[in-house]
Amino acid sequence: MIDTMKRHWLKFLGAALMGGCAQAQPAGRAVTTVTFNYTDRYLGDIAVDGAWTGGADAFGMGGGAEGLLAPSDPSRKAVLHVRWVVADIYDVASNTYSRRPDEPRTAEVPVAWPYPASPDYLVLHFYPDGHVEAELEADRPKRRIPPPPGYHR
């Protein structure tokens, strides 16, 4: 078991590495990435402006990566380069995934504007029709679409 001091150092090093990878917007406040997946497919290797942010279960939530920077100029609209892989399909009734070929995707995603004064989260929303939306949030982000009935995860 990792003691508290080691856990803090690991989080710090992880954030530093993530921040070093980001080619994000002009330097601003560090934010935590949160992903909402409203599709029946697993989303893997999600990256924002070159910084890896994790994956997201079908109909679930993912992310949690730290180190990306919110835009420092609230009057400038930001566009993010988002890359991800659409993978296995989830069946709600059996609570299982079935293998599917990986499908790499990319999108230029404008960040909803205006931005909050002190954002803590960069939130990505992946929709069943394939489009992605991004927003900055000061408070804990919330789902826009509930999971389907019978969702077990």
GINORBEL-V479294 format. One record per residue. N is the residue number from 0. OMEGA is omega in radians with two decimals (* if undefined). BURIAL is + if it has 16 or more other C-alpha atoms within 10 Angstrom, else -. D_LAST is the distance of its C-alpha to the last C-alpha in Angstrom with 1 decimal. Layout:
N:OMEGA:BURIAL:D_LAST, N:OMEGA:BURIAL:D_LAST
This chain:
0:-3.10:-:25.6, 1:3.13:-:26.5, 2:-3.03:-:28.7, 3:-3.12:-:28.5, 4:3.13:-:31.3, 5:3.13:-:29.9, 6:3.12:-:26.5, 7:3.12:-:28.3, 8:3.11:-:30.5, 9:3.09:-:27.6, 10:3.13:-:25.9, 11:-3.14:-:29.4, 12:3.10:-:30.1, 13:3.12:-:26.7, 14:3.13:+:27.5, 15:3.12:-:31.1, 16:3.13:-:30.1, 17:3.13:+:27.6, 18:3.12:+:30.4, 19:-3.14:-:32.9, 20:-3.01:+:31.0, 21:3.01:+:30.6, 22:-2.95:+:33.2, 23:-3.07:+:32.0, 24:3.10:+:34.1, 25:-2.97:-:37.3, 26:3.09:-:36.5, 27:-3.10:+:34.9, 28:3.09:-:32.4, 29:-3.13:+:29.6, 30:3.05:+:26.1, 31:3.14:+:22.5, 32:3.07:+:20.5, 33:-3.11:+:17.2, 34:3.00:+:15.5, 35:-3.13:+:13.7, 36:-3.13:+:12.7, 37:-3.10:+:13.3, 38:3.09:+:13.7, 39:-3.13:+:12.3, 40:3.02:+:13.3, 41:3.07:+:12.4, 42:-3.10:+:14.9, 43:3.07:+:16.8, 44:3.11:+:19.9, 45:3.13:+:20.0, 46:3.11:+:23.4, 47:-3.11:+:25.4, 48:3.09:+:29.1, 49:-3.14:+:28.8, 50:-3.13:+:26.6, 51:-3.12:+:23.3, 52:3.07:+:20.4, 53:-3.14:+:17.4, 54:-3.14:+:14.7, 55:3.07:+:11.6, 56:3.05:+:8.5, 57:-3.14:+:9.0, 58:-3.03:+:8.7, 59:-3.09:+:7.6, 60:3.10:+:10.1, 61:3.13:+:12.3, 62:-3.08:+:15.9, 63:3.12:+:17.6, 64:3.13:+:20.7, 65:3.04:+:23.9, 66:3.04:+:27.5, 67:-3.11:+:27.7, 68:3.05:+:30.4, 69:3.09:+:30.6, 70:-3.12:+:33.8, 71:-3.13:-:36.7, 72:-3.09:-:38.6, 73:3.14:-:37.0, 74:3.12:-:39.6, 75:3.09:-:38.4, 76:-3.10:-:35.6, 77:3.03:+:33.3, 78:-3.11:+:31.8, 79:3.00:+:29.2, 80:-3.09:+:29.0, 81:3.12:+:25.3, 82:3.12:+:24.5, 83:3.10:+:21.3, 84:3.02:+:20.3, 85:-3.01:+:18.4, 86:-2.98:+:17.1, 87:-3.12:+:15.0, 88:-3.09:+:13.8, 89:3.07:+:10.5, 90:-3.08:-:11.2, 91:-3.06:+:9.2, 92:-3.11:-:11.6, 93:-3.12:-:11.4, 94:-3.13:-:7.8, 95:3.02:-:9.9, 96:3.00:+:11.5, 97:-3.12:-:15.3, 98:3.02:-:17.7, 99:3.08:-:19.5, 100:3.07:-:22.3, 101:3.12:-:21.7, 102:3.13:-:23.1, 103:3.12:-:24.4, 104:3.01:-:24.7, 105:3.08:-:26.6, 106:2.95:+:27.5, 107:-2.97:-:29.8, 108:3.08:+:27.9, 109:3.09:-:30.0, 110:-3.14:+:28.7, 111:-3.03:-:29.0, 112:0.11:-:32.3, 113:-3.14:-:33.7, 114:3.01:+:31.8, 115:-3.09:-:31.4, 116:-3.10:-:34.1, 117:-3.11:-:32.0, 118:3.05:+:28.5, 119:-3.04:+:26.0, 120:2.88:+:23.2, 121:-3.04:+:23.2, 122:3.07:+:20.4, 123:3.11:+:19.6, 124:3.12:+:18.2, 125:-3.05:+:17.7, 126:-3.12:+:18.4, 127:-3.14:-:18.3, 128:3.06:-:22.1, 129:-3.14:-:22.0, 130:-3.09:-:23.4, 131:3.04:+:22.3, 132:3.14:+:23.3, 133:3.09:+:23.9, 134:3.01:+:25.0, 135:-3.11:+:26.1, 136:3.06:+:25.0, 137:-3.13:-:26.7, 138:3.13:-:24.0, 139:-3.09:-:20.3, 140:-3.14:+:18.9, 141:3.07:-:17.1, 142:3.04:-:15.1, 143:-3.12:-:17.6, 144:3.13:-:15.5, 145:3.06:-:12.9, 146:-3.13:+:9.7, 147:3.08:-:11.0, 148:3.13:-:11.5, 149:3.13:-:9.4, 150:-2.99:+:6.1, 151:-2.97:-:3.8, 152:*:-:0.0
